[in-house]
Amino acid sequence: MPKISIVVPCYNEQAALPLFYQEITRVASEMDYAEFEFVFIDDGSKDDTLPTLRRLAAQDVRVRFVSFSRNFGKEAGMLAGLEAATGDFVATMDADLQDPPALLPELYKAVTEEGYDCAATRRTTRAGEPPIRSFFARMFYKLINRISDADIVDGARDYRLMRRVMVDAILSMHEYNRFSKGIFGWVGFKTKWVPFVNVERVAGETKWSFWKLFLYSLEGIVAFSTAPLALASVLGVLLCIVAFIFIAVVLVKTLAFGDPVGGWPSMMCVILFLGGVQLLCIGISGQYLAKTYLETKHRPVYLVRETEEGVR
């Protein structure tokens, strides 16, 4: 029978894990036409997530886990799970049940009977989410699709089922600074989008604050677009043109009216504005330089402390 690997990154999910395990095993029992393995990634949790995974692995041979030496972030957890998965098909989902396991049969049907390489999910609503957060999320999707080659659907979740060929393509990208939503879109492959209504967490609290999501969006823009660098160059050219116009105005005014001192407040505003634009452009360049610096170090994306086979 075909084998499906379920990859689940976890960070402080001790309350949600038993509920998730109960639901995913229920769905797996209904899908008796496939074998399953459940690959949990403990991303340096500070609660009882790891002891819970140990207990699950002891009672169910299908449960595997990888525990990091510290918190490396969800992107590292996704990569570790894909590398550890051995199935013919690999599904990624969250442990908080915001990604309904009940959709798995539909996703599986799409990749086995309908000719798709990947079946991915997207939220049709953002019910329960702060309005300001929803607004910026929609703006981010519109922006990154305009300025990059990554095809990211508005409301896209990390919950998807992929054929092994697509998983191997993703793993062939060895970059250190990873943005999975962009990588999924960049590698291409035929994808079916399955809509579903937003579901609240079953337990615990979200680990994504507005600030963390903002930084994550910047990661995605820097990882898949050089448009900010082009913007900095365009701003430089435009401001040079404006500067020459100002010089011409000052010369004409001085020769015609003999008043070189007038306009000191406006001149200070111009100086402060130009200084701000220069710092912005330097900051944009610095972001790309920082990413390049991290890539050239060739550090591992994550470090493993323990698996279901024992402490390393």
C-alpha angles and dihedrals in degrees: 000000000000115000124229121200117204111205115199121178110205133193117172093337100141092127096048100041099077091049092047092048091050092051098042093049089049090054091044091054089054091050093063090155091076139048120235141209123183114213112192120189115206104206097202094292118194096206131059095292093115096048088049091053090049090055093047092049090050093054100037123042090201091067117092129169142189118204120200124221088237141346109302098165136255094285090060089047092053091050093048091050094050091048092049096045116103100181130118085235126033126203124191121201144148125260095229093077092242081122101061111224087205088078092064096092090054092048091048092050090053094056097039104037107019099050099247124141092209138019112202133181132228132186116244092196137028096211113166093022121116110260094233090053092049091050094052091044091056091046090051093054091049092048099047093047089054098048103035143048092237113110104217117172118218109257093017115162129203086242107111143129117228138187117243091252091062093045090053090050090053092048090052088068102086099182119142097213101063130188106180098193089057093043092052090054097040097055089057118201124154109295131187116205116217114197123213138170116261114266125205123234114273093216142352128028132288116263092208115092121183090258093051090049090050092053090045090054090052088052089055094048094048092044096053108025140048091192093110089059090050089048091054090052093048091049089052092053094046093049091049089055091048090049092054090049090051090049091053092048092050093048093049092046093049095048094044102039105016093228108129094155099058119102098038094144092051090047090055090051090052092049092050091046093051091046090053092049091049092051090048092053092046089050092052091050089046091056092056092043090051092052090049090050092053092047093052092054090067092210117167114263090229142359123225121221102171143004133183086274092062143270114325 
